[in-house]
Amino acid sequence: MTTHETRQGTSPIILGFPHTGTDVPPAIWDRLNDNGKLLADTDWHIHNLYDGLLDGVTTVRATFHRYVIDANRDPSGTSLYPGQNTTGLVPDTDFDGLSIWKEGAAPNEVDITERLRDFHAPYHAALAAEIERVKAIHGVAILYDCHSIRSHIPFLFEGKLPDFNIGTDMGKTCAVEFERVTAEIAGYAAGYTSIVNGRFKGGWTTRHYGQPANCVHAIQMELAQSAYLETEQVPFAYDEEKATALRTHLKTILARIETAAHELKAMGN
């Protein structure tokens, strides 16, 4: 099966989509239990939500599901959030802490090694190649990693998640200009809530590639699914009216980041 889809563009911005894929090889599908087969932890419709928002943007999208292997986790298996509930490189449970595998069918170390080679590595090789290509064109590259999650998940966080969750690993993964313009637009968006480096501070992708000193900047946007879905449960249907309103703000964010990138390049940074 194809592990990823790449669309090359001319903008300094690259959109990453590690969690919108729903492909599961038959041999792995047969090991999932009924709960796992719901694929509930997908970043539903996120690639559609961002489609067409910025001319010339590059996109790299994983087509495999995160239950196969999570493309936004450290390949070493190190936790992104030590001491907090989370899911691993190959998850044992869903976001509610419930098993996703049939009894005795959970992936072992051999499975994980094979999936790192066959899925995780090819996706990141493609992403890294696009970052280098874009940087060669512009002298700077900005990876904007696109995510979404249900707004209420007691196993992972208390209360209701803000609509816009901006992650830069406490400012380490991008120049302050990119964090600032993103936070400003999200903060001024009427009817929406936002936070910077709250529960989600940026996954492994953001932390791994974000190297401002090397002119590669990364920022994660985790959207609450209540902001663009009809309902946050099966069938996770896309709400055109909600999505249209949200896309207006996302379009502005991407445009402002692109402008900031050109300004940064002009200053020789």
Stockholm file with secondary structure:
# STOCKHOLM 1.0

chainA/1-269         MTTHETRQGTSPIILGFPHTGTDVPPAIWDRLNDNGKLLADTDWHIHNLYDGLLDGVTTVRATFHRYVIDANRDPSGTSLYPGQNTTGLVPDTDFDGLSIWKEGAAPNEVDITERLRDFHAPYHAALAAEIERVKAIHGVAILYDCHSIRSHIPFLFEGKLPDFNIGTDMGKTCAVEFERVTAEIAGYAAGYTSIVNGRFKGGWTTRHYGQPANCVHAIQMELAQSAYLETEQVPFAYDEEKATALRTHLKTILARIETAAHELKAMGN
#=GR chainA/1-269 SS CCCEEEECCSSSEEEEESSCCCBCCHHHHTTBCTTGGGCTTSCTTHHHHHTTSSTTCEEEEECBCTTTCCTTSCTTCCCSSTTSCCCCSSCSBCTTSCBCBCTTCSCCHHHHHHHIIIIIHHHHHHHHHHHHHHHHHHSCEEEEEEEEECSCCTTTCSSCCCSEEEESTTTTSSCHHHHHHHHHHHHHSTTCCEEESSSCCCCHHHHHHCBGGGTEEEEEEEEEGGGTBSCSSTTCCBCHHHHHHHHHHHHHHHHHHHHHHHHHHHTTC
#=GC SS_cons         CCCEEEECCSSSEEEEESSCCCBCCHHHHTTBCTTGGGCTTSCTTHHHHHTTSSTTCEEEEECBCTTTCCTTSCTTCCCSSTTSCCCCSSCSBCTTSCBCBCTTCSCCHHHHHHHIIIIIHHHHHHHHHHHHHHHHHHSCEEEEEEEEECSCCTTTCSSCCCSEEEESTTTTSSCHHHHHHHHHHHHHSTTCCEEESSSCCCCHHHHHHCBGGGTEEEEEEEEEGGGTBSCSSTTCCBCHHHHHHHHHHHHHHHHHHHHHHHHHHHTTC
//
